[in-house]
Amino acid sequence: MLDELSKSLSPRLIFLLLTVVALLILSSGYSGLFKQPVKDYRQLKIQYENLKQHPYDPNAVTVEINELKQGILELNQNLTEKGREILKGTKAIKVIADLGSYAKKNNLQLLDVSPAELITGKHYTEMPFRLELTGEYSHLYKYVYTLEHSNIPLFIKNFTLSPGDTAENRNMRLTLSLIQPLEDS
């Protein structure tokens, strides 16, 4: 059958068919072997042109980094100064009064407030005091939540919860510390 076909076709037509087959093979080889490298080359050329237009200047980057560092230092210093102003303005007697009003707002009974021994750190004084409250568990929870989210610069050092005089009531003992910066810092 192939012999009959070759005899019926002219040599020009055979040459033309072989050329078309060769071109198809070359185009599929190009797309498989060369298309991705050519695409990568074009992307690299674009990146190169961008870098030529915007050259890397290490000195400019260093200056910008130093300016950012200085800005961060200034922000931290301002924050520290503002924090010290707030802390110095916080008086222990006002904090105790606020704790009593928070207890009243949360339907709790404040049984006792007593100071503990001062703790002096390098840059601050810690003024601990103990609280004893009684009330429903949900109200005690709200009280602690209110303390944690208040503007009073204090933290809870110790916490105990025990059954109260009724099935609904609980007794809570807290040791809180008020932070005050030292005058020379």
ABEGO torsion letter per residue (X at the ends): XAAAAAAABBAAAAAAAAAAAAAAAAAAAAAAAAAAAAAAAAAAAAAAAAAAABBBBAAAAAAAAAAAAAAAAAAAAAAAAAAAAAAAABBAAAAAAAAAAAAAAAGBBBABBBBBBBBBBAABBBBBBBBBBBEBAAAAAAAAAAAAABABBBBBABBBBBBBABAABBBBBBBBBBBBBBAAX
